[in-house]
């Protein structure tokens, strides 16, 4: 985990340095301000001089620096959280898709969100603050001991005793955190299944049984949350109550020492001020272990995702002009979908994949496109096995796919075309009748008709083909929901693409392609 933090520091050195500088300055102000006040109080007669001016100036600067430090902490923490989450998503994109699909979207989102926030909060706040706070507390104890060793020792021992009491409660918190995370995962996974399968549950009259399962998981989760909240409340009470008791006891001891040992008013105010700050500094130590425990528990869940095998990221990257499929077999959980498929494809033809629903057309496309790798048989690209290709390069440079369920992002139509070629954007959009490129699109095109979504995805695919001139282009239902007068244009452009690329089409429509070759599954 420390490597993730160090990587962030390296990539965002300016923001990280600024934040560290502000923490140090804030602590210097906190340490130095009571010393200045002590010097003012120790003067035999009150007159306005440089010491008073410095104290008043520092009294104004300290809250300003603290406020700016807190704002910077919030910004840098969010920056690191977003950065870590983005990196994890990129890593997951390079995992075996079939294994990733075994995890629910709810699980993946929660794990990434929780871990990215916890690791940023832990290292930027708890970890960094603990180190600097301990240094500050040591300096304050040293300065106070020079004025009065008894007060310094009393404050240190009192806060140490308070921390030991909190520590025993924190051990209970660490155990409760692990139980809470496990029960939370189980409950939300069950809840996700319940919601996504609600129609099936109702139609099969399984509402009562499903509800019982959900309520059992909910009850277990709430018990773990209740247990954790009890221990956290106790820890907080020990911290706050102990904090004020120590301050009160410090004041009483200081007053007693002023009578018996002649302790000055300046020393009393220094002890009282430092008692609060030392308590706050040492409080950070008590927060370290439970926060680390929660981070570690969430990291264990992240490891579940990272243990999934990566896609192949080395091997051949050559373009190809011929694909051979030999004895292709593929199944889901011992259910054979494709069995003994043979085909040969080359540039110049349009290969139309035919078959009834459920015969594996989409599966065939996912295998050819490299998404599914655990098939039996051979897929040869210019006599080189697809399994020997660099999959990352294959996805990025050698294929373009138009699918039925491709993602539309929140943004304008132009944003969703994923291209910077202004001239060709205008040309493609005019050709397939896409107007108003600045129109706002909701996630997955929720505010668009089926035909509008299809045209945007088609334009995106055509722009991708223009950009990289791939070896293989796959169109899954390219004319679905498209107006009739556009179909001939789409057929024409696919015919043109087939002269430079291997083209595979899945379509329920009988489209009049030139040099059409059917592949029956």
N, C-alpha and C positions, 0 to 999 in steps of 0.2 A: 504493500500500500504506500510506503514511503516513496517508492519510485514514481508513482502517479503524482504525488505532491511535488517532488523535485522536478519532474517534467513540466508541470504547470509553472513553477517558479522560473524555469529556464525560458519558457515561451512567453511569459508575461513579466519579465524582469522589472520593467518600469513601475507597473502597478504594485508589484510585490515589495519593491524597495521603498516606494512611497508609504505603503501601509506600515512596514517595519519601522521606518523613520518616525512616523507619527506616534506609534506605540512608545518608542523610546523617549521622544520629546514629552509626551503626556506623563510618563512615569517620572522623568526628571523634574517636571513642574510639581508633581504631587509630593516628591521628596523634598524639594528645595523650598516650597512655599511655607511649611511650618517652621523651617529654620530661619527664614526672614522674619516671620512673625515673632519668633523667640528673641531675635536680635532687637526688634522694636520694643518688645515688652521688657527687655533687660536694661533699657536706657533709664538713667536716673531721672531725667526730665523729658517731657514730651516736646519735641520740636520737629518740624517737617524737614526731613533730610533725604538723602539718596536711598537709604534703606527702606523708608516708608514708601517712597515713590516706586521702588522696585517691587515691594510687596503688593501695592495696589495694582501695578501693571500686571504682575503675575496672577493676581486674583481675577483679572479680566481675561487674560490669555488662556489660563488653564481650562475653563469650561469651553472656550472656543476650540482649543486644540482637541479636547476630549470629544466634542461634538463632531468635528471634522474627521477625527479618527474613526468614530462609530459609523459615519456615512461611508467612509472609505472601506471599512470592514464589510459593510452590507454590499457595496458594489463588487469588491474583490471576491467575496464569498459566492455571490451570484455568478460572477464571471467564471470562477473555477467550477461551480456546479454545472453550468451549461457546457463548459469545455469538456469536463469529464463525461457527462451524459452523451455528448456528441461523439466523443472518441469511442465510447462503449457501443453506441449504435453502429458506427463504422466497423468495429470489430465483429459485431454480430452479423453484419451483412456479408462477411467473409466466411461464415460458418455454413456447415451442411444444412441446406434448407429443410430437409425432411426431419432432421433432429431438432431444429429450432421450432418447427411447427408442433412438436410434442409439448412445448410449453405454451400456456395460454397467453394471449396478448396482455391480459390483466397482470399476470405474474411478471412478465418481462418489463412492462411499464413501471410497476411498483418497485421492482428490484432496482432498476436503473435510477428512478427518481429518488428513492430512499438513500441508496448508496452514494450517489453523486452529491446530494445535499449533506449527508453526514460526514463524508470525507473532507469536504470543503470547510464545514463548520468545525470539525475536530482539529484539523491541522492549522487553519488560519486563526481560530479562536482559542480552543482549549489547549492545544499543544504549544503554540507559540506564546500564548498568554501565560501558561504555567511556567515556562522557562523564564520569561522576563519578569513575571511576578515574584518568583523565588529570588531572583537576583535583587529586585527592588526591596523585598522583605528583608533580605540579608543586609543590604546597605542601611535600611532604616533601623534595624536592630543594632547595628554597629554604631551608628550616629547617636542613638538613644543611650547605648551603654556608656558612651563617653560622658554623657551628662549624669546618668544614674544607672548603675549596673543592676540594681534590684528591680527597678521598673522594667528594664529591658528583659531580664530573665523571667519575671512574672508574666509579662505579655506573651513571650515566646512559649512558655510552658502551658499557659492557659489555652492558647490557640492550638497547641499540639494535642492537648488532651481532648479538646473539642473535635479535632480532626480524627482522632482515634475512635471516638464514639461514632462519628459519622461513617468511618471506614467499615465498621461491623455491619452497619445498615446497608452500606453500598454493596457489600458482598451478596446480600439478599436481593438487591436490585439487579445485579448482574445475572443471577440465576433466573430471576423473573423476566428479564428482557428476552432471553433465549426462548423461554416458554411462550411469551407473548408473540414473538415473531413467527414461531411455528404455528400457533393457533390462528394468527392473523392470515397467514398464507393459506391454511386449510379452509378457513371461513370464506375468504374472498374467491378462492378457486371454486368452491361449492356454489357461491353466489353467482359467479360468472356462468357456470354450467346451468344453474337454475334459470337465469335470464335468457340465455341463448337457446335453451331447449324448452322454453315456456309453452310454445305451441304444441310440441310433442307431448309434454306433460299433461296438458289439458285434454288433448284429443284421446290420450290413452288412459284417462281417468287416474293418473298417478299423482294428483295434486297433494293429497293427504300424506302419502309416503315421502314425497320430495320435500314437503314442508317440514316433516319431522326431522329429516336429515339436516336440513338447513338450520332449524332451531337448535338442534343438538350442537352443531358447530358454532353457532352464535353464542350459545350458553357457555361453552368452553372458552371461547375467545374473551367474552366479557369477564369471566372469572379471572383469567390471566391478566387482563387490563386492570381489574379491581385490585388484585394482589400487588401489581407493580405500582399503582397509584398510592396504595397505603404506605409502602416502603419509601416512595419518593416524598410523600407528605411528611413522614417521620424524619427523613433526612433533612428536608427543608426546615422543619421546626427546630431540630437540633442545631442547625446552622444559624438560624436567625435568633433563636432564644439565647443560645450560647454566645453569640456575637454581642448582644446587648448586655448580658450579664458580665462579660469580660470588661466591656467599656465602663460599666458601673463600678466593678471591683477595682479597675485601674484608677478610677477617680478617687475612690476611698483610700486605696493604698498611697496614692500621690499626696492626698491631704494629710494622711498619717505621717508620711516621710517628711512633709514640709514642717511638721511640728517637731519631729524627733531628729531629723538630719539636716534641716534647713534647706530642703529642696526648693528651688526658686519657681516663680510663676511661669517663667519661660520653659523650664523643664517639664512642669505639669502640662502645659498646653501642647508641648512636643509629644509627651507620652500619650495624651488623650487623642491627638490627631493621628499619630503613628499606630496606635492601637487599632483604630478603624481600618487604616490602609493595610496594615500587616494582616489583619483578619481577612480582608478582602483578597489579598494576595494568596494567603494560605488556603482560602476557600476554593481557589482554582484547582489546587491539588486534589481536593475531594471530588471534583467533577471529572477528573481525568479518567479514572478507571471505569465508571459506568458508561461514560460516553464512548470510550474505547471498546468496551464490551459490546455495545449496541452496533458500533461500526464493524467490529469483527464478525458479529452474527450476520449482518447484511452482506459482508464480503464473502462469507461462505455460500450465500445464495448466488452471488455474482459468479463464483467459481463454477457453479453448475452450468452456467452458460458458456464460460470460457473452456470448460472441459470438452465441449462439442468440437469435433474435428473440423479444422479449417478446410476450405476448398483448396485445390491445388494451385499454388501461386508460382510455380516454376514450370519449365518445359517448353514445348514448341509454341511459336507465336506467328508462324507463317500463314499467309493467305492461302486459300484453297479454291479450286473450281470444280471439285467432285466430292460427293458424299456417298459412301456405301454402307448400307445397313444389312447386317447378316445375323439371322437367327435371334432377333431381339426378343427378350423376355423381361417382363417387369410385373411386380405385384405389390399390393399393400397388405401387410399382415397375412401372408400366405394366400391371399386372394389374387389369382393371376389375372391381370388386365390385358397385357400384351403377350402374345405367344407365337413365336416363330415368324416374326415380321422380317421380310426381306425387301429391300428397295435400293435403287441407285438413282442419284440426282446430280444434275450438272447444269452449268450455265446455258441459257437458251430456251429452257422450258419453264412452264409454270406447273408446279406439282400440287395437285388438289387432293387433300387427305379426305377420304370418304369413310363413313361408318355410322351406324346407328348410335343414338345417345347411350353413353355408358360403355362404349367399345374402346375407349382409351385415346381419343383424338388429342385432347388437351395433354394427357400424359405423354404421348408420343412427342408432342412439341416441346414439352419440358425436358425430355431426355435429349432430343436433338440440340436444344439450346444450351445444354450443359447444366441445367438447374438440378436435375436428378442424376446422380452418378452411380447409384447402386443397382445397375441393370446387369442382365446377363446377355451374352452375345457380343457382337462387335459393331462399332460405329467408326468408320475410317474416313478421314479427311485427307484426300490425296494419299491414300494408303498408310496414313499415320493415325493411330488410335486417338479418339477424342479424349480418352483418359490420360494420354501423354501430353495434352496441351496445357498451357498456362491458362487456367480458367479465368483469372482476373483480366488478362489480355484478351481472351476470347470474348468475354462479356463487353469489354470496353471498346474493342476495335474491330472484331470480326463478325459480329452479328447485330441485327436490329430486329426487334420484335414489337408487333402491335398486338396487344392482348385485349381481351374483353373487360378485364378488371384492373387495368393499369390505374395508377393513382393520379388524381388531380389535386393540386395543392391550393391552399388559401392564397389568393392573389388575383392578378389580372389574367386574362386569356394569354396575353403576350408572355407573362411570367411563366405560364404553364407550357409554353412551347420549348423552353430550355435551349434557346439558341440566341446568338448575338449577331447573326447574319441578317441585318435589317432588310436588305434588298430581297433575299430569298424568302424571308418571312412574308413580306408583302405579296410576292409572286405566288407562293403556295396558298395563302389565305384567299386571294382573289380567285384562284383556280377552283378551290373547293367551297367557295361562298362562306367564308368566315368574316363577319364584320365586327366593328367596334372592339379592337384588340385591348382597349382599356377597361372593358366590362369586368366587374368583379366576379370571381368564382369562389364558391365555398368549398370546403374540403370534400373531396370525392364528387364535386360537381352537383351538390344537392339542389342548387338553384337552376340547373340546366336540364333540358330535355335529353332523352337518350341520343337523339341525332346530333345535338350540339356537342355533347361529350365525345361522341364517336369522331366527329370532325376534328376536334381539338387534338385527340390522341393520334388520329391519322396524320394531321399536319406535323405533330411532334416527330412521328416516325419518319416522315418524308424529309424533314430537316436533318434528322440524325443520319439518314442514308446519304444526303448531300454532303454532310460534314466528313464522314469517314469512309464512304464507299465500301461497305462491308462485303464479306464473302457470302454471307447467308442472310436472307431477309424472310421473316415469318409474319404472315398476316392472318390473324385469327378473327374471322367474321368482319372483313374490312368494309362491307356494305350494309352491315346490320343497322337498322333504324335510319338509314340515309335516304334522302328523297330520291325519287326515281330518276330525275334528270341529271343527277350526279353520278349514278352508277356507271354509265359509259365512260365518264372521265376517269373514275377510279380504275376501271378495267384497263383503260388505255395506259395510265401511268404505271400500273403493275406490269403490263407487257413491256414497257420501256425499261423498267428496272431489271426484268429477267434477262436482258441482253448483256448486263454487266455483273449480275449476282445470281446465285442460286435462290430461287423463290419458292416458298412453300405457303400454301393457302388452305385454311380451313373455312368452309362456307357451306351453309345449307342451301344457298341459292345456286342455280346452274348458270354460272357466269361465263360469257363467251371469250375466254382467254385464247390467245394465239398459242400454238404448240402446247396445248394442255395435256398433262399426263396425270392419270388418276392413281392414287395409292389407296387401296382398300384395306381396312383394318378388320 
